[in-house]
Amino acid sequence: MMINNSLRYLLLSFVVIAGFTACNQNNSKTSEEETVAAGRVKLIADESFQPIVDEEAYVFQYLNPKATLDISYQTENSVLRLLLNDSIRFAILSRKLSAAEEKLFKDRTLPPVTNRFALDAVTFIVNQSSADTLITVNEIKKILNGETKTGTDIVFDNANSSLVRYLKEFTGIKDFKLKNLFAVKNNKEVIKYISQHPQAIGITGFVWLNDPGKDYAAAVDKVKIVAVKDENSKDAPDQYFKPSQTTIALKQYPLVRDLFLINCTGKMGLASGFGQFVLSQRGQRIILRSGILPDSIPSREINIKKNL
């Protein structure tokens, strides 16, 4: 599980704010009956946003010592297959279930509860030595459709990933025709590849580029983010934007995807407890500190003291 330094400081503030509850006084995890704060549960998540899920799970388990989350990270296609086959009943995805998929669960009397918890940006990155720092939406479409001859390699995480599915839907291209388009293993490997190859463009989730883990932080330092212009934008057709919480919130950066919690457990167990935590002020604050945009901006209380 990848935990960044800022999260550790955040934990300290949680402890001060929350205090030590009766649940936290027992540091051993037991095999008591499952509740929203105790037990063991299997969850499955899209591997393309593992960093933020890891952070949420780490804090949740820290605050609930009797809770154990067994999280498996797989491609979007694998996550959906296991969810639809009733192998696992709580998933974290970058899309909602279709009407047909929802019907499967309703027929099992397990109607899915779906909640958006964050927004992430689909990000184009290049090597630090590259002079290519700008790209337009139309250029992205032409490149992926094979209409632009280029010797630049386009690298993405996995052929079955949510990033690929998102780009197909965004561009309206069913099958990418670019010959020098290829996959590595995951988002981390995309970043490492781009850090070593000046003549390549990588496609990754923005969540991987903020406060990275020690095992790939050096690679992040050797890449830079490409700014994107949407010529069809009503508000800023002539401006290039890089992904940030501000440009995502203002809908200026054009390549944004939603992240969802999909709960098909049909009960108030540990999976539901974790989902409630992610949607809570505390869980949303973790997302805010991660660099991507939370679904709801956590409030801040400010005490103003009047000098007498």
NORKAGI-V687148 format. One record per run of one state. SS is the DSSP state (2 for helix, 1 for strand, 0 for the rest). FROM is the first residue (numbers start at 0). TO is the last residue. If there is no record, write none. Layout:
SS,FROM,TO + SS,FROM,TO
This chain:
0,0,3 + 2,4,17 + 0,18,37 + 1,38,45 + 2,46,62 + 0,63,65 + 1,66,73 + 0,74,74 + 2,75,83 + 0,84,88 + 1,89,92 + 0,93,97 + 2,98,106 + 0,107,111 + 1,112,126 + 0,127,132 + 1,133,135 + 2,136,143 + 0,144,151 + 1,152,155 + 0,156,160 + 2,161,170 + 0,171,179 + 1,180,182 + 0,183,185 + 2,186,195 + 0,196,198 + 1,199,204 + 2,205,207 + 0,208,215 + 2,216,219 + 0,220,221 + 1,222,224 + 0,225,225 + 1,226,228 + 0,229,238 + 1,239,240 + 0,241,243 + 2,244,248 + 0,249,254 + 1,255,262 + 0,263,268 + 2,269,278 + 0,279,279 + 2,280,289 + 0,290,291 + 1,292,293 + 0,294,307
